[in-house]
Amino acid sequence: MRLKFTFILLTLNVFAFGIIVYLNHKDKGTKTKSGALAMQFGHELIDAERIELSGSGLEIPRILERQGSTWQLIEPMKWSANYFAINRILNQLQFLEEEASFLVDEIANTGQSLADYGLENPLLKLTILDNNERISLSVGTLTEIGNNVYLLGPKERKIFVVNRQVIDGLIMDLNDLRTREIFDIPVFEVDALGLQIRSDSSADGSLLKVRLARSNGAWSFEAPVIAKADPALVDNTINALTTAKVERFLEGEDLALKGLESPLMRVTVYGNKRRQTLIIGNLDRLAQGKPEYFAKLEDNPAIFTVMAQPFDALLEAQEGLRERNFMKFDRSKVLAINISEDGQKIRLQKLESSDEDWQVLESKDNEEIRPYRADPKIMMSLLDDLSNLRANSFVVDAPTPNEDVSLGFNRPTRTVSLSFTEGENVTLILAHPKDDNETLYAKTNQAKFIYQV
């Protein structure tokens, strides 16, 4: 009896083990089958150098090529491609899974052909090339049941049934393939900015040329005048330009009608041994919302629109980006301040006892008066006012003698001279035009410029 019971248990164990082996083998076979399509893609996706998209579902074929670490759209227009959009295409292919599959030879036995599945003239044909290999996929019509499409595999031996949503991701709008960035020189690399601005007021239609350059961390004008530039304003301007985006692309437009043959402005950004020039044309009268300009890159035929605001600001760059604090100095190094007005002279002299201790020496008609102690608060206010003196406008950059006289510098209202522990003295001259006591002009011995303050 015991032997019979043992034999029954042994038989049941063998049967259970057989079922487990069978199910395990079946499960492995299913996994292999479901991954059959994805397994046909290998290094071609990782090493892809070129992607071609064509078919009846696209109005215009598209060609993309890898250039270094970036992708470029080559057809139907040359433009930088959207890196993330290209990666999405390659990732979708890498994890593409089929719902079912059957051999191409099998459909011939049933009297059907590739045309019955929309694969003779496919909705989309995707070709990926690396240096040595080429793989292609063709997307056909929708299946009768389910939200799926037919896909002709890379070796054209099998037809796969795949989810339509995966394929929809491959049929991207052209605008989604193009990056909207214009300049590819990063802001930290920019070391110069050049502008050529059309002057409608000049009879000969000449261009105003403006150039700024960075040296030792400081920005300065090299044209139309040599002068200091406001570093914060220039940095903000460069940042606005390098982050400017395409608003919309235009196809088959006339350059002349868009004002791009005789442009309003040419903006050149200089980087490390390279440069890019953006050409700004007419305002787009059909733009909705904020104003936009027609634009194009110098070496690229693509026409697009950009927001007008950052470029409108450049029209007055020669004044708008100038350094207005023209009396900057280190207050701790000031030794004395001499002020003269209508024959009266005042000398403010720092005492050796403390940086905050000053004495006043006043004279009139060459008659010297005994010195007295200066009020520290008044001295601090005076130094603040002088070091923070700003130009409201830049009146004349290279004044003639007649202009000096007309602005009152032949009889200055006040002259202020500062001497320092090191370096040359700085002299500030203030003047009113004759019969105009409301307008005050200034200039220094450090430049010929005349400012309104």
C-alpha positions, 0 to 999 in steps of 0.5 A, a space after each residue: 500500500 505504501 509503495 503504491 502511494 509513493 509511486 502515485 506521488 512520484 508520477 504527480 511530481 513528474 507531471 507537474 515538472 513537465 507542465 512547468 518546463 512547458 510553460 516556461 518554454 512557451 513564455 520564452 517563445 512569446 517574449 522572443 516573438 514580441 521583441 522580434 521587431 525591436 531586435 532588428 535594430 542595432 547599432 544603426 540607431 546609435 550610430 545614425 548619421 542620416 535620417 530620410 523621411 518620405 511617403 504619401 503622408 508627407 507633403 515634402 520629403 525630409 532629410 536630416 544629417 548628424 554634424 558632430 554632436 548636433 543634427 541638421 535639417 538638410 531638406 526641404 530647407 537647411 536649418 538646425 534640427 530639434 535635437 530632442 525631436 530626433 532623439 524621440 524618433 530614434 528612441 521610439 524605434 529602439 523600443 518598437 513592439 509589434 502586436 502581430 506579424 506575418 511573412 510577406 510570402 504568406 500574403 501572396 498565397 492568399 492573392 494579396 499584395 503589399 498594396 492591400 496593406 498600403 505598403 506599395 506606396 507607403 504613408 511613410 518611409 523611414 530610412 536610417 543610415 550610418 557609415 556602412 549600414 542602411 535600414 528602412 521601414 515602411 508604414 502602411 494603412 490602418 488595420 481593420 480592427 484596433 488602433 494599429 497600422 501595418 509596417 514593413 520590416 527592415 528586411 522587407 520579409 515581414 509585415 508587422 502590426 504595431 500601435 498607431 500612436 508609436 507611428 504617429 510620433 514619426 510623422 512630425 510636423 516640419 516645424 517640430 523638426 526645426 529648432 527655433 533657436 537662431 544663434 548657436 554661439 553661447 552667450 559666454 563665448 560672445 566677445 563682440 557685437 556688430 551692427 549695421 543700421 539703415 539710416 533713413 535720414 541720410 540722403 545717400 542711404 548710408 549705414 550706421 556701423 556700431 561695434 562693441 568688443 569685450 576685453 578683460 571682462 569690460 565692454 567698450 565701443 570701437 565704433 562709431 566712437 571709442 567709448 566705454 559701454 555699460 557692462 550690465 546693459 551689454 550683457 543683457 542685450 547679448 543674452 536677449 539676442 542669443 536667446 531670440 527664437 523664430 516665431 514662424 517660418 515662411 516658405 517661398 517668400 520674396 526677399 525684396 518684399 520682406 525688406 531683406 535685400 535692403 535690410 533695416 539692420 544686420 546683427 553680427 555676433 562674434 564668438 571664438 573664431 566664428 561669427 553669425 549674422 542675422 538680417 532684419 527686414 520689414 515689420 510683418 504687418 500680418 503679425 498677430 499680437 506683438 510686432 514681428 520683423 522678417 529675418 534670415 541668417 546671412 548664409 541661409 535662405 530660410 526666411 522667418 519672423 522674430 519678435 521686434 522688441 530686442 531688435 528695436 532696442 538696438 536701433 539706439 544702441 550707440 547711445 543706449 548701451 553707452 556707459 552713463 556713469 562717466 565720473 567713476 572713481 575710487 573714493 578712498 584714493 581721493 586726496 583733494 577736491 578743488 572747486 572754482 566758480 566765478 573767481 571763488 575757489 574752495 579746496 577740500 583736503 583729506 587729513 591724514 588722521 582719518 579717511 572721513 576727516 576733511 578740511 576746507 580751504 577757501 579763497 576769493 580774489 587770491 585772499 586766503 581764509 583760515 582752514 576749518 573742519 568739513 562736515 563729514 556728512 556733507 563730504 560723503 554726500 559730495 563724493 557720492 554725487 560726483 562718483 554717481 554723476 550720470 549722463 542723461 544724454 550724449 550731446 557731442 562726441 567730438 565738439 568743435 570750438 564753436 560748439 564749446 562756445 555755444 554750450 557755454 564752456 567758454 565761461 564754465 559755471 563750475 569746475 571741479 578737480 579731483 586729485 588722487 593718491 595715484 593716477 592723473 587728476 580728473 577735472 569736471 567742467 559744468 556749463 550752461 548755454 547762454 540764456 538757458 540756465 535750465 540745461 546743464 552740460 558737462 565734460 571731463 579732461 579724460 574725453 572730448 565728449 559733452 554730456 547733458 546731466 
